Amino acid sequence: MDDATRSVVGRLLSRWLRHRPDEANLALSPEGWALVADVRAALAQRGYILADTDIEQIVCTDPKDRFELEEGRRIRARYGHTVSVEAGMYPGMPPATLYCGVDTRRLPRVLQVGLKPSKRAYLHLAVSRRAAIQAATRRGRVPGVVAVAAHEAWAGGVRFYPRGKSVWLSDPVPPQFLTVLAEGHSAREGTPSIPPGVPRRRRPHGGFLKRHDRRE
């Protein structure tokens, strides 16, 4: 299977198993499982003739770890559902810091009311800034990055749920556990925190000044 086919099929699986099982005539179990045979039949109707081993390859090599298989017979999405499922999630101690990509226009509001899921049942948090930016950019946002003090939030009663290699789900996170980091596509590991509304002045070589270097 070539990379282009793998990418297209991955997007179809994500859409069907998370949001629109009806488009593929899939009957999801209460836990979100679909029969692999039914998924293959739906793909075949769209011109993608795949074997069970092809489905297994897509699941095992997915860079975002979006899917899981049960004994090769059933498949489901690990996270990201807008359809109602009982995923059987169990809370776990998260990394010290998690990240969320947020439209820069929403940052002031987020600092007032905290992070809350929109159409999904849970917040989706990334283990790195880069992953948070990529996720927000895919959804058409101008991404800022919010860091979540996850250990402090856990101690404050917020529950976190591991879902794959690089994604954690969580309950809503109050604003006292949030910090806005550098905004936009230039945000990188190690970029200093900059509160919303603070103007940024570029160095001659194009980098940003640190906060303590700014002129009042």
C-alpha positions in Angstrom: 0.0 0.0 0.0 1.4 3.4 -1.0 1.6 6.4 1.3 -1.2 8.3 -0.5 -3.6 5.4 -0.1 -2.7 5.0 3.5 -3.3 8.7 4.2 -6.7 8.7 2.4 -7.9 5.5 4.1 -6.7 6.9 7.5 -8.8 10.0 7.0 -11.9 7.9 6.0 -11.5 5.7 9.1 -11.1 8.7 11.3 -14.3 10.3 9.9 -16.4 7.1 10.1 -15.2 5.9 13.5 -15.3 9.3 15.2 -18.1 11.2 13.6 -20.1 9.7 10.8 -20.4 5.9 10.9 -23.7 6.3 9.0 -21.8 7.4 5.9 -20.3 3.9 5.7 -23.3 2.0 7.1 -21.2 1.0 10.2 -22.9 -0.2 13.3 -20.7 0.9 16.2 -20.9 -0.9 19.5 -21.5 1.2 22.7 -17.7 1.2 23.1 -17.2 2.5 19.5 -16.1 -0.8 17.9 -16.9 -1.6 14.2 -16.4 -4.9 12.5 -13.3 -4.9 10.3 -15.3 -6.8 7.6 -17.8 -4.0 7.5 -15.1 -1.3 7.3 -13.4 -3.2 4.4 -16.8 -3.4 2.6 -17.3 0.3 2.9 -13.8 1.0 1.7 -14.3 -1.3 -1.3 -17.4 0.7 -2.3 -15.1 3.7 -2.6 -12.5 1.8 -4.7 -10.1 0.7 -1.9 -9.8 -3.1 -1.9 -7.9 -3.9 1.3 -7.1 -7.1 3.1 -7.2 -7.5 6.9 -3.4 -7.1 6.9 -3.7 -3.7 5.2 -6.0 -2.5 7.9 -3.6 -3.8 10.6 -0.8 -2.0 8.9 -2.7 1.3 8.9 -3.5 0.9 12.6 0.1 0.0 13.6 1.8 2.7 11.5 -0.6 5.6 12.2 1.6 8.4 13.4 -1.1 9.8 15.6 -2.1 6.4 17.1 -5.7 7.1 16.3 -7.0 3.6 16.0 -6.9 0.2 17.8 -7.8 -3.3 16.8 -9.3 -6.1 18.9 -8.1 -9.5 17.8 -8.1 -8.4 14.2 -11.9 -8.5 14.1 -13.0 -5.1 15.4 -11.6 -1.6 15.0 -12.3 1.7 16.8 -11.0 5.2 17.2 -9.0 5.8 20.4 -10.1 9.4 20.8 -11.8 12.4 19.1 -15.4 11.2 19.0 -18.3 13.4 18.4 -20.6 10.4 18.4 -21.5 9.1 21.8 -19.3 6.1 22.9 -18.3 4.5 26.1 -14.6 4.1 25.5 -13.8 2.5 28.8 -11.2 5.0 29.7 -9.3 5.0 33.0 -7.6 8.1 34.4 -3.8 8.2 34.8 -1.1 10.5 36.1 -0.2 12.8 33.1 3.2 14.3 32.2 4.0 17.5 34.2 3.0 19.7 31.2 0.6 19.2 28.4 -0.2 21.5 25.5 -3.3 22.7 23.6 -3.4 24.6 20.4 -5.9 27.5 20.6 -7.0 30.1 18.1 -5.2 33.3 19.1 -8.5 35.1 19.0 -9.7 32.9 21.9 -6.7 33.2 24.2 -8.1 36.0 26.3 -11.3 34.1 26.9 -9.4 30.9 27.7 -7.5 32.7 30.4 -10.8 33.8 31.9 -12.8 30.6 31.8 -10.2 27.9 31.2 -10.1 25.2 28.5 -13.3 23.4 27.7 -14.1 20.8 25.0 -16.2 22.2 22.1 -18.0 19.5 20.1 -16.0 16.6 21.6 -16.6 15.0 25.0 -13.1 15.7 26.3 -10.3 18.1 25.8 -7.5 16.8 23.5 -4.1 17.7 24.8 -0.7 17.0 23.2 2.6 16.0 24.8 4.6 18.7 22.8 4.1 22.2 21.6 4.7 21.2 18.0 2.0 18.6 18.1 -0.4 21.1 19.6 0.3 23.6 16.8 -0.1 21.0 14.1 -3.4 19.8 15.5 -4.7 23.4 15.6 -3.4 24.2 12.2 -5.2 21.2 10.7 -8.4 22.6 12.0 -7.8 25.9 10.2 -6.9 28.0 13.2 -4.3 30.6 13.7 -2.6 28.7 16.6 -1.5 29.9 19.9 -0.2 27.4 22.5 -1.5 27.0 26.0 0.5 25.0 28.5 -1.4 23.0 31.1 0.2 22.5 34.5 -1.1 18.9 34.5 0.3 17.7 37.8 -1.2 20.7 39.6 -4.5 20.3 37.7 -4.5 16.6 38.7 -4.0 17.6 42.3 -6.9 20.0 41.9 -9.3 17.3 40.8 -8.9 17.4 37.0 -8.8 13.9 35.5 -6.6 12.9 32.6 -6.9 9.9 30.3 -4.0 8.5 28.2 -5.2 7.8 24.6 -2.3 6.7 22.4 1.3 7.7 22.2 1.0 11.5 22.1 -2.5 12.4 23.1 -4.2 12.8 26.5 -7.8 13.5 27.0 -9.0 15.5 30.0 -11.9 17.1 31.8 -12.2 20.9 31.5 -9.1 22.7 32.9 -9.6 25.9 35.0 -7.6 29.0 34.1 -5.3 28.9 37.2 -3.5 25.9 35.6 -2.9 27.5 32.2 -0.1 29.6 30.8 -0.1 31.1 27.3 3.2 30.4 25.4 4.5 32.0 22.3 1.9 32.3 19.6 1.7 31.3 16.0 3.7 29.0 13.7 7.0 30.1 15.2 6.3 28.6 18.6 9.0 26.0 19.4 10.3 24.0 22.3 12.1 26.5 24.5 10.3 29.6 23.3 9.6 31.9 26.2 6.1 32.6 27.6 4.4 35.8 26.4 1.1 36.9 27.8 -1.6 38.0 25.4 -1.5 41.7 24.4 2.2 42.2 24.9 3.8 43.5 21.7 6.7 41.7 20.3 9.7 43.5 18.9 12.1 41.5 16.6 15.8 41.4 16.9 17.8 42.5 13.8 18.4 38.9 12.9 14.7 38.0 13.2 14.4 36.4 16.6 12.1 37.6 19.4 13.3 39.4 22.4 12.8 37.8 25.8 10.5 39.6 28.1 13.2 40.9 30.4 14.9 42.5 27.3 11.9 44.5 26.3 11.9 48.3 26.7 9.2 49.7 28.8 
